C-alpha cells in the first residue's frame, strides 16, 4: 500500500469520524435522529440554520448507514448511496485536514 492510498484512507476515516461525531452530538442535543429529511421541514424555526449545518456535517455517515439497509432490498440504489456517502466523507475529510489542521 502506497502513501497516497494511506492518505486517502486517512481522509476518508477523518470524514466519517467527524460526521459520526456531529450526528451523535445532534442526537444528544435535540433528541431527534439525524436524517437528511431534516432539511425538508416546512416550517422554519430558529434551529433551522443549525439543522442545515448539522446535516451538512453529519450527512456522510447518515447516507452510508442508510445505504447498508438499501443494499439488501435494492442493491443498485444501495451501492450508489454508499459510493456517494463515501465520496462525501472523503471530501469532508480532505477539507478538515487541509483547512482546519493545515495538513498537506
C-alpha angles and dihedrals in degrees: 000000000000128000091252092057090049090050090051091050091047092052090048091050092048091051094049092046093051091047093049092047092050092048092050093046090050091050092049093047100044106020091231126114116251109249134156088238090072086087091063095067105136094206113058117213135181088275093060097094091048090046091054092050092046093050092048092051098039096038099099096057091044091051093047091048092051090045092062090056092049093048088072098049104026111016098185092053092044092050091049092048091048092050092048093047093050092046091050089048092049093052091045090051091049090050092050094047096046104035102031103031099024095230115157 
